[in-house]
Amino acid sequence: MNQLSFTSLLLVIILGFVGISCDNSSATSSSTIESDSSASKSDTLLPPVETQEPNTDYSAAFEGQTRAPGIATKTNYQVSEFASGLSRPWGMTNLPDGRILVTEKGGTMRIVSNSGEISEAITGIPSVNSSGQGGLLDVAIDPDFDINRMVYWSFSQNGQGGTATAIAKGRLSDNESTIENVQVIYTALPEYNSTLHYGSRLEWDGEGNLFVSTGERSNKESRPEAQHLDAALGKILRITKDGDPAPGNPFMGQSDILPEIYSYGHRNPQGLAIHPVSGDLWEGEFGPRGGDEINLIEPGKDYGWPTISYGIEYSGGKIGAGITQKEGMEQPVYYWDPVVSASGITFYSGKMITEWTNNLFLGALSAQHIVRLVIEDNRVVAEERLLEGENQRFRDLLEGTDGALYAITDSGLMYRIGL
């Protein structure tokens, strides 16, 4: 072998070794990559992160609908317990100055400072039914909060016929000690004697209207309400700041249909998020035994529950006819079997960790980790599990104004994930 050939061969071997080393970097590696919303060619796709046997023998409708390839973050991010001592936190939202307003399931709100200190309980909030999955749930501040200081929240409301998901609003006082002039602006009827499946995430659209998710209240008696267009259960609703149906809703003006309905056929949607580029609405939804879902929500569409599902009853029986597809009903973009117990979701804009740009993050309760989904052309192409070793039920996620990712847990912790 001549000198030139030997040198060329040596160079190929060295480059190949370097490439293998970079591709196998772990989540705590010091190397970084430049990336947008997609899995770049330099990323190594790994085996799927889920290794347990599924609960069903159902087949996916398309490739990548479940058990997408695994992926590992290469940025050397840091994880810290930013705050502790919250009482069953459920929802959170950024205040304009970077502090975070948090709801506690028992019926209180608190503010977490930029240094992780927790305020005294904010008073003035009407009583909630905190039994089961109920309580003080999600929270969102008015897009014009700097001017009007208005706060919106969802909660489980007691009524004569049982409980219901309700939406209220009020003004955060200047000294931040109380909520003033509280009004309940919407109640999702009918009421049911159930303490489960309130749904209850809030998300603003780009026009100053509020998306609201509602569950179908879990009982087999109430479950069909998800398909009934004269009921507000098992729906994504779109309302104004006063609780009226938002202009342009898909069923506006049609008889015997609630005009606030935006989409239907949902089981227990506890995640809503707006894509930072497209402006599309995405939803995370609890399935039964198997069949947790991620959906791209389009106005007027039927998402199938309880007619179709990739899960089964907790007892092991089929859901309805045991079918996963039906004409006129939407397929989930992604589903899990077994479930992760999908709670709050958020898209990450990439202000701090650029390889996460436009990725979707989801809090997993029973699975006790944070899910990262890489999405291309409205399809999941890779999945990662973060903070598996913390053994926490992750309830909600939020990108802070500082560009870090924040997560709250049922145990009362708030994590900061960033640089």
ZIHU-V878480 format. One record per helix or strand. SS is the DSSP state (2 for helix, 1 for strand). FROM is the first residue (numbers start at 1). TO is the last residue. If there is no record, write none. Layout:
ss=SS from=FROM to=TO
ss=SS from=FROM to=TO
//
This chain:
ss=2 from=3 to=23
ss=1 from=46 to=46
ss=1 from=70 to=70
ss=1 from=78 to=83
ss=1 from=89 to=94
ss=1 from=100 to=104
ss=1 from=108 to=112
ss=1 from=118 to=118
ss=1 from=122 to=123
ss=1 from=136 to=141
ss=2 from=145 to=148
ss=1 from=150 to=159
ss=1 from=162 to=172
ss=1 from=178 to=187
ss=1 from=192 to=192
ss=1 from=202 to=204
ss=1 from=210 to=213
ss=2 from=220 to=227
ss=1 from=235 to=239
ss=1 from=245 to=245
ss=1 from=261 to=264
ss=1 from=268 to=274
ss=1 from=281 to=286
ss=1 from=289 to=289
ss=1 from=292 to=297
ss=1 from=302 to=302
ss=1 from=308 to=308
ss=1 from=312 to=312
ss=1 from=323 to=323
ss=1 from=334 to=336
ss=1 from=342 to=347
ss=2 from=354 to=356
ss=1 from=360 to=364
ss=1 from=369 to=376
ss=1 from=379 to=386
ss=2 from=388 to=390
ss=1 from=394 to=399
ss=1 from=405 to=409
ss=1 from=414 to=418
//
